[in-house]
Amino acid sequence: MDFNFDDGFGFDNVKDALPDGGGKKEKKDYNDERLWKLTRDENDTGTAIIRLLPDLNNKWYEQVFSHSFKIFDESTKKNRWFIDKSPQTIGKPCPVTEHIYEVRAEGTEESKELSRLFSRKIDFYTNILVVKDPSNPENNGKIFLWKFGPKLRDKFVSYMSPSEEDVELGVEEVQVWNPMKKGANIFLKIKRGDGGFLNYDDTKAQAFSEIFPSKEEAIETITKKCYDLSTLHNDDEFKSYDDLKSKLQYVLTGKSENSRTTKKVEDEGSLSFEEKNPPKETPKKVEEAPKQQDSTPTESSDDDDWLDDV
């Protein structure tokens, strides 16, 4: 994913300035303080201004697969949530994906619906500088990781590659991951649109601007404060196959073969940020079954999924 900043900002300079290893790599905990989330008000509207930043390897974003679904427990009248990253991201077996195959093999309409429930989701992670967070002004000026979905990814990429028709109408290329004068801040807005679904339709790039006063300060920020996105594919970013399988068993049945893991799943203190803060019970769009080969697990790419918006 090479990108040539043509205003004097070169990544050779970044690599020359690196300390040993370079980039922020500290280990996360379950309440992942690396991540920034857009806060919504009582009307489910939220706004902020952010600047997308590359990492020290000029990587714009990193892709991670995840699964998120709930099973209603009739005995407790509560939902049991499964929310976790899929080790398929790094080419390892995933018990949820295996379960999708098993469910789909039944060949019934009900099994097709269930396979969509368990579908794999695509998340993207990037570095951002929070320019203005009205709900949390203490975040202003800080670097975070930010998780977003395919619709926003496509929007950002489209700014950098306008169509010939748009160019003829005067649309300029905006290098949204460029921290210097060819780049621009992003006005981020989430709202609840028609049908009751959350969307980022009003999100847009602002005017061209430099976010740093000098190339040297941009280099220092990227090398010392931005996160090395390649570490998101480290083994320790994913739970083990056995832990995920036991967690899946618990969510599906309320029981687990591994009592120790069951206690861990039930103990709120060991849950992830998303599990500690389950989404509001809002309508979720039911998508048509993807037209794909049966050998490929069902995959969701809906940006309006609640995981992007908690």
Phi, psi and omega in degrees: 000060183288142178216125185258107175285120189261025182240023180097354178269105184243142182279351168297322178297321180298310183295326177295331184271358186291138165285178180302123180086309177067156174077154177280131184224014187301149183288138178282165165244185185295325173268087195288101183284355175290333189271134172259140177231142179284124181280137178252147178272190183295343177263011181062033175245140177211145179223154175194164173242126181230164173236123177287137180230143174282168173267185187294344177261016183060034176267127181284314184206164176236142182263137178223133175272149177211167175232140177211122178199168181227150175235127181279128180264111182296328184287323181259348184059031177230161177271140169260122185259139166246116179221108180196158177284147182266130177294351173300338176308322183249024173079019179254158180298147179232122182296331179291318177298319177298322179294323177301315178301317182296318181292315182294331181295341179292334172074014180260165177297322178297320180293327177294319177297317180296321180297327175291324177301320184271007192302152179281140182247148177255123174245149174239142179238137177218165172276140174225151165256121178282114180276314179209117177241093187303326182280337182221072185299341177294344178278344184301132179084002182257155178262133177223165161274147178226134179259133180216172186252181185299325181296316177291322177303314180296323178297314181296317180295325180295329177298327183273347181223067179296149180291162179301321179297318180293321179297319178297334179272002176099007179288130181260151174292132177241115182275084192295343176263008179270121182282352184257203194291343177276355181261183182203152173289159177249123170275112185258127179221132173243143180207166175262116185264198179301138181087356177085013183259142178286143178210165179245031188300330183271004177291137183203159175280141178269192182293156176306138179197154171266131181268345178238147181289341181207160176298323181297320180290325177298315179298316180297320180295314183294321183283330187252337187242332180284150181275140175286107187295337180296335180290345177292348177256012175291150180304322186285359173277352185235144175286158181291160178303314182296319178296318179293321180294318178294320178296317178299316179300318179296315182295323181286324190237345186084000180231161178220144177295332182254102184298329179295317179291323178301315178299321180296318180294323182282339183279111184302331182294345181254005183277159177287171180303315182293324181289327177290333184236069182298155185291159171296148181282086179247158180300142178242129183299131176266118183269154173294149179298130181300143176274101184206168180291148181296343181282353182253128180295149177301140184225135178254137178232028183282116179294336185275004175303144184300337181298331179282349195235004181300000000 
